[in-house]
Amino acid sequence: MNRKFWLFILILITFFIAQSCLRKVDEETSLVDLELIKICKWKDIASTCVMFTFDDSNKSSINISKVLEKYNFKSTFFVIASDLYTKDLKEMIANGHEIGNHTYSHINLKTADSSKVDFEIRMGKETIENALKIKCVSFAEPGGQKTPMSTRAVFRYHLFDRNYSEFQGAKRNFISYSDFTNVEPLMKSLRNAINEGSILVIEGHGMDGDGYMPMSKVFFIQTLDSLKKYTNNEQVWLTTVKEGSQYENLYHEISLEKKQLNNTLTFTFKGYNKEKYKDLLVSPISIEIPNILSEKLSCLTDSIQITKLTDKFVFTLDLKRNTNIVMKIN
């Protein structure tokens, strides 16, 4: 009897030791897996963000916008506030394009005094907002001319500048339709942006004889056909300045707190400044989760876009609605 008793005790001890070891292995594995969960550099795990922008108040802007819409592309049009084609611009806004500030009268901000700079930037924004009934959050300097003083004025009245980020080290690449006559230079710039994970800004003015060094509609369509191949395989996120720049900001501003309790994962986004982005309708952010966590994940949080890729899940949410994601590992 004593022998059976001690044998039973030995089996019990062995069982509890084994369970303890398994729990320890699981905890260590979970820790490693959680470290692999991260915020995507670009929305929906795209490799780069491409932003089309067109400067000045050109009559051909409406035609440019219609060509873009056939590809389901959006652009930002930086307009001179003293010369607005209000009806056309309202139609463009309704179709998803952004209208940005290009100063009130297209002055050189590098040579103007501080009061003139402030007036041009402030009055440009106010005029656009009053005429179009929108919040104007993006700015582009005429000719790219700027000073530290004008930069301060830009960010005093706007959230974003087309030509640079408020964060050091956030690289932007630029190519203008006035700089190339065939598609290859654009494709080279795009491949570089994909490799770097940086923003590519494609700049233009007018089309078919309208505006500064205008492109032809035929060539414009050729470039869009080439870009469409990259957007179809989700390598490229093509969007407006305000959407791309906001995501760039959020990537630098927020952090992701990750916790696991048994088979429940909780992710909390820290540092989101709701007041800063109050003039924007949405604040999307994406995270990637490797499949090795589980063969199947169930999201318990509403309004989350879930994309299943070969080796990972991508979760995209609007921080204005949720700063937490709760998931269950099945």
C-alpha beads as a LAMMPS data file, in Angstrom:
LAMMPS data file: protein, C-alpha beads

330 atoms
329 bonds

1 atom types
1 bond types

-500.0 500.0 xlo xhi
-500.0 500.0 ylo yhi
-500.0 500.0 zlo zhi

Masses

1 110.0

Atoms # bond

1 1 1 0.000 0.000 0.000
2 1 1 2.818 2.381 0.881
3 1 1 4.484 1.612 -2.431
4 1 1 1.284 2.434 -4.387
5 1 1 0.777 5.591 -2.358
6 1 1 4.281 6.883 -3.009
7 1 1 4.025 5.898 -6.675
8 1 1 0.830 7.949 -6.919
9 1 1 2.524 10.906 -5.219
10 1 1 5.486 10.613 -7.611
11 1 1 3.186 10.622 -10.646
12 1 1 1.349 13.654 -9.283
13 1 1 4.589 15.565 -8.698
14 1 1 5.814 14.677 -12.181
15 1 1 2.519 15.888 -13.681
16 1 1 2.650 19.259 -11.902
17 1 1 6.313 19.768 -12.830
18 1 1 5.491 19.034 -16.479
19 1 1 2.546 21.457 -16.426
20 1 1 4.717 24.142 -14.864
21 1 1 7.364 23.679 -17.541
22 1 1 4.757 23.841 -20.300
23 1 1 3.318 27.048 -18.860
24 1 1 6.789 28.566 -18.717
25 1 1 7.464 27.633 -22.354
26 1 1 4.078 29.069 -23.390
27 1 1 4.781 32.325 -21.537
28 1 1 8.209 32.667 -23.127
29 1 1 6.779 31.905 -26.575
30 1 1 3.991 34.453 -26.075
31 1 1 6.523 37.102 -25.076
32 1 1 8.551 36.544 -28.219
33 1 1 5.391 36.552 -30.363
34 1 1 4.107 39.766 -28.802
35 1 1 7.368 41.483 -29.644
36 1 1 6.721 40.674 -33.304
37 1 1 3.414 42.561 -33.286
38 1 1 4.003 46.108 -34.514
39 1 1 2.478 49.198 -36.074
40 1 1 2.685 49.145 -39.880
41 1 1 4.844 51.828 -41.469
42 1 1 1.992 52.609 -43.868
43 1 1 -1.740 51.933 -43.916
44 1 1 -2.718 48.344 -44.705
45 1 1 1.003 47.376 -44.650
46 1 1 1.755 49.162 -47.952
47 1 1 5.461 49.590 -48.735
48 1 1 5.200 53.278 -49.584
49 1 1 2.795 56.214 -49.589
50 1 1 2.351 58.095 -52.879
51 1 1 0.748 61.545 -52.952
52 1 1 -0.309 63.279 -56.177
53 1 1 -0.343 67.079 -55.831
54 1 1 -1.210 69.796 -58.352
55 1 1 -0.411 73.461 -57.720
56 1 1 -2.103 76.750 -58.621
57 1 1 -5.713 77.489 -59.501
58 1 1 -5.677 76.010 -63.005
59 1 1 -8.880 75.480 -64.984
60 1 1 -7.637 72.020 -65.985
61 1 1 -7.640 70.842 -62.350
62 1 1 -11.203 69.559 -62.709
63 1 1 -10.179 67.514 -65.777
64 1 1 -7.156 66.132 -63.926
65 1 1 -9.404 65.089 -61.056
66 1 1 -11.774 63.252 -63.420
67 1 1 -8.903 61.274 -64.957
68 1 1 -7.700 60.291 -61.474
69 1 1 -11.194 59.184 -60.481
70 1 1 -11.288 56.628 -63.307
71 1 1 -8.433 54.871 -61.471
72 1 1 -10.028 55.397 -58.057
73 1 1 -7.090 57.676 -57.168
74 1 1 -7.273 60.790 -54.973
75 1 1 -5.076 63.886 -55.095
76 1 1 -4.412 67.150 -53.277
77 1 1 -4.878 70.374 -55.243
78 1 1 -3.035 73.366 -53.763
79 1 1 -4.955 76.444 -54.852
80 1 1 -4.273 80.179 -54.856
81 1 1 -6.997 81.474 -52.572
82 1 1 -7.503 84.784 -54.404
83 1 1 -8.386 82.878 -57.591
84 1 1 -10.822 80.053 -56.811
85 1 1 -13.039 78.115 -59.217
86 1 1 -15.487 77.398 -56.429
87 1 1 -17.971 75.207 -58.323
88 1 1 -15.257 72.912 -59.698
89 1 1 -13.478 72.694 -56.359
90 1 1 -16.654 71.723 -54.514
91 1 1 -17.224 68.921 -57.021
92 1 1 -13.641 67.715 -56.542
93 1 1 -14.074 67.714 -52.754
94 1 1 -17.290 65.695 -53.087
95 1 1 -15.333 63.104 -55.089
96 1 1 -12.699 62.644 -52.380
97 1 1 -9.933 65.035 -53.399
98 1 1 -8.275 67.423 -50.955
99 1 1 -7.968 71.183 -51.413
100 1 1 -4.866 72.700 -49.819
101 1 1 -3.523 76.231 -49.323
102 1 1 -0.949 77.655 -51.783
103 1 1 -1.023 81.140 -50.156
104 1 1 -3.477 83.911 -50.889
105 1 1 -1.702 85.405 -53.924
106 1 1 1.226 83.052 -54.759
107 1 1 4.043 85.153 -53.279
108 1 1 7.651 84.171 -52.624
109 1 1 7.689 83.418 -48.890
110 1 1 11.474 83.587 -48.836
111 1 1 11.629 87.309 -49.643
112 1 1 8.475 88.600 -47.906
113 1 1 8.552 90.165 -44.438
114 1 1 6.987 88.437 -41.439
115 1 1 3.665 90.323 -41.540
116 1 1 3.214 89.604 -45.263
117 1 1 4.071 85.927 -44.772
118 1 1 1.581 85.607 -41.936
119 1 1 -1.139 87.355 -43.953
120 1 1 -0.635 85.218 -47.073
121 1 1 -0.718 81.932 -45.161
122 1 1 -3.548 82.857 -42.801
123 1 1 -5.730 84.623 -45.377
124 1 1 -5.228 81.805 -47.875
125 1 1 -6.520 79.275 -45.362
126 1 1 -9.450 81.432 -44.219
127 1 1 -10.556 82.242 -47.767
128 1 1 -10.520 78.581 -48.809
129 1 1 -12.423 77.497 -45.723
130 1 1 -15.078 80.205 -46.083
131 1 1 -15.592 79.646 -49.810
132 1 1 -15.619 75.833 -49.767
133 1 1 -16.979 75.155 -46.261
134 1 1 -14.120 72.794 -45.386
135 1 1 -11.203 72.605 -42.973
136 1 1 -8.006 73.387 -44.883
137 1 1 -5.223 71.469 -43.112
138 1 1 -2.458 71.160 -45.748
139 1 1 -0.094 73.737 -47.226
140 1 1 2.488 73.955 -50.017
141 1 1 4.902 76.861 -50.523
142 1 1 4.895 78.472 -53.998
143 1 1 8.076 77.340 -55.701
144 1 1 9.103 75.524 -52.530
145 1 1 10.482 78.822 -51.165
146 1 1 10.554 78.944 -47.374
147 1 1 12.378 80.227 -44.293
148 1 1 12.316 79.092 -40.648
149 1 1 9.911 81.975 -40.006
150 1 1 7.510 80.928 -42.775
151 1 1 7.668 77.311 -41.613
152 1 1 6.558 78.350 -38.142
153 1 1 3.658 80.262 -39.691
154 1 1 2.657 77.247 -41.788
155 1 1 2.363 74.984 -38.746
156 1 1 0.646 77.717 -36.758
157 1 1 -2.313 77.518 -39.136
158 1 1 -2.031 74.040 -40.705
159 1 1 -1.413 70.456 -39.646
160 1 1 0.663 69.417 -42.653
161 1 1 3.096 70.722 -45.253
162 1 1 3.496 68.940 -48.573
163 1 1 7.228 69.593 -48.753
164 1 1 8.389 68.315 -45.363
165 1 1 7.362 66.514 -42.201
166 1 1 7.339 67.930 -38.692
167 1 1 9.428 64.890 -37.678
168 1 1 13.153 64.733 -38.368
169 1 1 14.199 61.672 -40.304
170 1 1 10.821 61.257 -42.014
171 1 1 12.086 61.229 -45.595
172 1 1 10.119 62.452 -48.597
173 1 1 11.036 61.965 -52.247
174 1 1 9.806 64.291 -54.985
175 1 1 9.350 64.075 -58.725
176 1 1 7.637 66.645 -60.930
177 1 1 5.875 66.155 -64.254
178 1 1 8.096 68.948 -65.560
179 1 1 11.167 66.756 -64.918
180 1 1 10.414 63.683 -67.054
181 1 1 8.984 62.839 -70.478
182 1 1 8.727 59.052 -70.190
183 1 1 7.504 56.734 -67.456
184 1 1 10.849 55.220 -66.405
185 1 1 12.084 58.097 -64.142
186 1 1 8.780 57.922 -62.265
187 1 1 9.042 54.139 -61.898
188 1 1 12.622 54.496 -60.645
189 1 1 11.489 57.024 -58.014
190 1 1 8.648 54.706 -57.032
191 1 1 10.959 51.705 -56.635
192 1 1 13.306 53.794 -54.474
193 1 1 10.398 54.875 -52.266
194 1 1 9.269 51.249 -51.910
195 1 1 12.777 50.154 -50.911
196 1 1 13.110 53.021 -48.403
197 1 1 9.538 52.877 -47.099
198 1 1 9.315 56.639 -47.666
199 1 1 6.742 59.032 -49.117
200 1 1 6.831 59.824 -52.829
201 1 1 5.285 63.156 -53.831
202 1 1 4.366 63.439 -57.525
203 1 1 3.985 67.126 -58.391
204 1 1 2.261 68.799 -61.296
205 1 1 0.438 71.951 -62.298
206 1 1 -1.923 71.881 -65.272
207 1 1 -2.745 69.706 -68.265
208 1 1 -2.956 70.111 -72.052
209 1 1 -1.583 73.645 -72.341
210 1 1 -3.001 75.013 -69.098
211 1 1 -0.714 76.198 -66.290
212 1 1 3.032 76.060 -65.660
213 1 1 4.831 73.434 -67.801
214 1 1 1.660 71.387 -68.267
215 1 1 1.625 67.664 -68.911
216 1 1 -0.422 66.079 -71.675
217 1 1 -3.470 63.988 -70.838
218 1 1 -2.048 61.096 -72.873
219 1 1 1.175 61.051 -70.848
220 1 1 -0.724 61.485 -67.579
221 1 1 -2.763 58.370 -68.363
222 1 1 0.425 56.430 -69.174
223 1 1 1.840 57.224 -65.736
224 1 1 -1.412 56.257 -64.013
225 1 1 -1.482 52.926 -65.865
226 1 1 2.033 52.187 -64.594
227 1 1 1.159 53.150 -61.009
228 1 1 -2.036 51.088 -61.037
229 1 1 -0.006 47.868 -61.257
230 1 1 1.590 48.679 -57.896
231 1 1 -1.647 49.718 -56.193
232 1 1 -3.330 46.519 -57.383
233 1 1 -0.821 44.369 -55.470
234 1 1 -1.090 46.670 -52.430
235 1 1 2.568 47.756 -52.492
236 1 1 1.518 51.381 -52.851
237 1 1 -0.946 53.419 -50.808
238 1 1 -1.946 56.327 -53.057
239 1 1 -3.703 59.024 -51.078
240 1 1 -3.972 62.734 -50.266
241 1 1 -1.426 64.855 -48.418
242 1 1 -3.589 65.088 -45.308
243 1 1 -4.186 61.330 -45.111
244 1 1 -0.599 60.315 -45.839
245 1 1 0.913 62.986 -43.586
246 1 1 -1.423 62.168 -40.705
247 1 1 -0.417 58.495 -40.875
248 1 1 3.253 59.519 -40.985
249 1 1 2.683 61.628 -37.856
250 1 1 0.822 58.877 -36.009
251 1 1 3.590 56.386 -36.773
252 1 1 6.000 58.679 -34.908
253 1 1 3.618 59.854 -32.182
254 1 1 1.892 56.748 -30.856
255 1 1 3.087 53.545 -29.212
256 1 1 1.457 50.118 -28.964
257 1 1 0.970 48.492 -25.568
258 1 1 0.478 44.714 -25.889
259 1 1 -0.922 42.369 -23.256
260 1 1 -1.914 38.711 -23.261
261 1 1 -4.099 36.978 -20.681
262 1 1 -4.632 33.320 -21.488
263 1 1 -6.117 33.321 -25.005
264 1 1 -7.077 37.019 -25.048
265 1 1 -4.883 39.700 -26.621
266 1 1 -5.362 43.383 -25.790
267 1 1 -3.664 46.176 -27.744
268 1 1 -3.782 49.781 -26.548
269 1 1 -2.565 52.725 -28.623
270 1 1 -0.854 55.292 -26.401
271 1 1 -0.206 58.929 -27.306
272 1 1 -3.021 59.627 -29.764
273 1 1 -3.766 63.367 -29.672
274 1 1 -7.474 63.626 -30.419
275 1 1 -7.453 67.415 -30.111
276 1 1 -4.639 67.797 -32.649
277 1 1 -6.569 65.870 -35.302
278 1 1 -10.042 67.216 -34.490
279 1 1 -10.442 68.706 -37.985
280 1 1 -9.966 65.320 -39.684
281 1 1 -12.796 62.827 -40.079
282 1 1 -10.730 59.692 -39.425
283 1 1 -7.333 58.710 -37.985
284 1 1 -6.541 55.243 -39.380
285 1 1 -3.661 53.091 -38.134
286 1 1 -2.664 49.519 -39.035
287 1 1 -0.882 46.786 -37.077
288 1 1 0.550 43.493 -38.293
289 1 1 0.323 40.219 -36.368
290 1 1 2.262 37.126 -37.524
291 1 1 0.327 33.916 -38.063
292 1 1 2.579 32.014 -35.643
293 1 1 0.486 33.388 -32.786
294 1 1 -2.400 31.236 -33.874
295 1 1 -3.975 29.676 -36.917
296 1 1 -7.042 31.809 -36.317
297 1 1 -7.730 35.131 -34.605
298 1 1 -11.148 36.486 -33.680
299 1 1 -11.488 40.241 -33.200
300 1 1 -13.860 41.215 -30.388
301 1 1 -13.680 44.950 -31.189
302 1 1 -16.159 46.448 -33.662
303 1 1 -15.265 48.454 -36.783
304 1 1 -11.875 46.834 -37.402
305 1 1 -10.799 46.047 -40.959
306 1 1 -9.005 42.677 -41.018
307 1 1 -6.828 41.522 -43.919
308 1 1 -5.416 37.975 -44.027
309 1 1 -2.087 37.715 -45.834
310 1 1 0.125 34.679 -46.400
311 1 1 2.172 35.077 -43.233
312 1 1 0.301 37.681 -41.177
313 1 1 -2.917 39.421 -40.280
314 1 1 -3.277 43.195 -40.775
315 1 1 -5.733 45.054 -38.537
316 1 1 -6.724 48.634 -39.451
317 1 1 -8.803 50.797 -37.135
318 1 1 -9.860 54.420 -36.707
319 1 1 -8.278 55.890 -33.576
320 1 1 -11.103 58.409 -33.361
321 1 1 -13.435 55.479 -32.597
322 1 1 -11.154 53.016 -30.803
323 1 1 -7.744 53.146 -29.148
324 1 1 -8.019 49.510 -28.036
325 1 1 -8.279 46.203 -29.869
326 1 1 -9.304 43.000 -28.089
327 1 1 -8.765 39.663 -29.850
328 1 1 -9.249 36.043 -28.951
329 1 1 -6.904 33.267 -30.012
330 1 1 -8.987 30.246 -31.031

Bonds

1 1 1 2
2 1 2 3
3 1 3 4
4 1 4 5
5 1 5 6
6 1 6 7
7 1 7 8
8 1 8 9
9 1 9 10
10 1 10 11
11 1 11 12
12 1 12 13
13 1 13 14
14 1 14 15
15 1 15 16
16 1 16 17
17 1 17 18
18 1 18 19
19 1 19 20
20 1 20 21
21 1 21 22
22 1 22 23
23 1 23 24
24 1 24 25
25 1 25 26
26 1 26 27
27 1 27 28
28 1 28 29
29 1 29 30
30 1 30 31
31 1 31 32
32 1 32 33
33 1 33 34
34 1 34 35
35 1 35 36
36 1 36 37
37 1 37 38
38 1 38 39
39 1 39 40
40 1 40 41
41 1 41 42
42 1 42 43
43 1 43 44
44 1 44 45
45 1 45 46
46 1 46 47
47 1 47 48
48 1 48 49
49 1 49 50
50 1 50 51
51 1 51 52
52 1 52 53
53 1 53 54
54 1 54 55
55 1 55 56
56 1 56 57
57 1 57 58
58 1 58 59
59 1 59 60
60 1 60 61
61 1 61 62
62 1 62 63
63 1 63 64
64 1 64 65
65 1 65 66
66 1 66 67
67 1 67 68
68 1 68 69
69 1 69 70
70 1 70 71
71 1 71 72
72 1 72 73
73 1 73 74
74 1 74 75
75 1 75 76
76 1 76 77
77 1 77 78
78 1 78 79
79 1 79 80
80 1 80 81
81 1 81 82
82 1 82 83
83 1 83 84
84 1 84 85
85 1 85 86
86 1 86 87
87 1 87 88
88 1 88 89
89 1 89 90
90 1 90 91
91 1 91 92
92 1 92 93
93 1 93 94
94 1 94 95
95 1 95 96
96 1 96 97
97 1 97 98
98 1 98 99
99 1 99 100
100 1 100 101
101 1 101 102
102 1 102 103
103 1 103 104
104 1 104 105
105 1 105 106
106 1 106 107
107 1 107 108
108 1 108 109
109 1 109 110
110 1 110 111
111 1 111 112
112 1 112 113
113 1 113 114
114 1 114 115
115 1 115 116
116 1 116 117
117 1 117 118
118 1 118 119
119 1 119 120
120 1 120 121
121 1 121 122
122 1 122 123
123 1 123 124
124 1 124 125
125 1 125 126
126 1 126 127
127 1 127 128
128 1 128 129
129 1 129 130
130 1 130 131
131 1 131 132
132 1 132 133
133 1 133 134
134 1 134 135
135 1 135 136
136 1 136 137
137 1 137 138
138 1 138 139
139 1 139 140
140 1 140 141
141 1 141 142
142 1 142 143
143 1 143 144
144 1 144 145
145 1 145 146
146 1 146 147
147 1 147 148
148 1 148 149
149 1 149 150
150 1 150 151
151 1 151 152
152 1 152 153
153 1 153 154
154 1 154 155
155 1 155 156
156 1 156 157
157 1 157 158
158 1 158 159
159 1 159 160
160 1 160 161
161 1 161 162
162 1 162 163
163 1 163 164
164 1 164 165
165 1 165 166
166 1 166 167
167 1 167 168
168 1 168 169
169 1 169 170
170 1 170 171
171 1 171 172
172 1 172 173
173 1 173 174
174 1 174 175
175 1 175 176
176 1 176 177
177 1 177 178
178 1 178 179
179 1 179 180
180 1 180 181
181 1 181 182
182 1 182 183
183 1 183 184
184 1 184 185
185 1 185 186
186 1 186 187
187 1 187 188
188 1 188 189
189 1 189 190
190 1 190 191
191 1 191 192
192 1 192 193
193 1 193 194
194 1 194 195
195 1 195 196
196 1 196 197
197 1 197 198
198 1 198 199
199 1 199 200
200 1 200 201
201 1 201 202
202 1 202 203
203 1 203 204
204 1 204 205
205 1 205 206
206 1 206 207
207 1 207 208
208 1 208 209
209 1 209 210
210 1 210 211
211 1 211 212
212 1 212 213
213 1 213 214
214 1 214 215
215 1 215 216
216 1 216 217
217 1 217 218
218 1 218 219
219 1 219 220
220 1 220 221
221 1 221 222
222 1 222 223
223 1 223 224
224 1 224 225
225 1 225 226
226 1 226 227
227 1 227 228
228 1 228 229
229 1 229 230
230 1 230 231
231 1 231 232
232 1 232 233
233 1 233 234
234 1 234 235
235 1 235 236
236 1 236 237
237 1 237 238
238 1 238 239
239 1 239 240
240 1 240 241
241 1 241 242
242 1 242 243
243 1 243 244
244 1 244 245
245 1 245 246
246 1 246 247
247 1 247 248
248 1 248 249
249 1 249 250
250 1 250 251
251 1 251 252
252 1 252 253
253 1 253 254
254 1 254 255
255 1 255 256
256 1 256 257
257 1 257 258
258 1 258 259
259 1 259 260
260 1 260 261
261 1 261 262
262 1 262 263
263 1 263 264
264 1 264 265
265 1 265 266
266 1 266 267
267 1 267 268
268 1 268 269
269 1 269 270
270 1 270 271
271 1 271 272
272 1 272 273
273 1 273 274
274 1 274 275
275 1 275 276
276 1 276 277
277 1 277 278
278 1 278 279
279 1 279 280
280 1 280 281
281 1 281 282
282 1 282 283
283 1 283 284
284 1 284 285
285 1 285 286
286 1 286 287
287 1 287 288
288 1 288 289
289 1 289 290
290 1 290 291
291 1 291 292
292 1 292 293
293 1 293 294
294 1 294 295
295 1 295 296
296 1 296 297
297 1 297 298
298 1 298 299
299 1 299 300
300 1 300 301
301 1 301 302
302 1 302 303
303 1 303 304
304 1 304 305
305 1 305 306
306 1 306 307
307 1 307 308
308 1 308 309
309 1 309 310
310 1 310 311
311 1 311 312
312 1 312 313
313 1 313 314
314 1 314 315
315 1 315 316
316 1 316 317
317 1 317 318
318 1 318 319
319 1 319 320
320 1 320 321
321 1 321 322
322 1 322 323
323 1 323 324
324 1 324 325
325 1 325 326
326 1 326 327
327 1 327 328
328 1 328 329
329 1 329 330
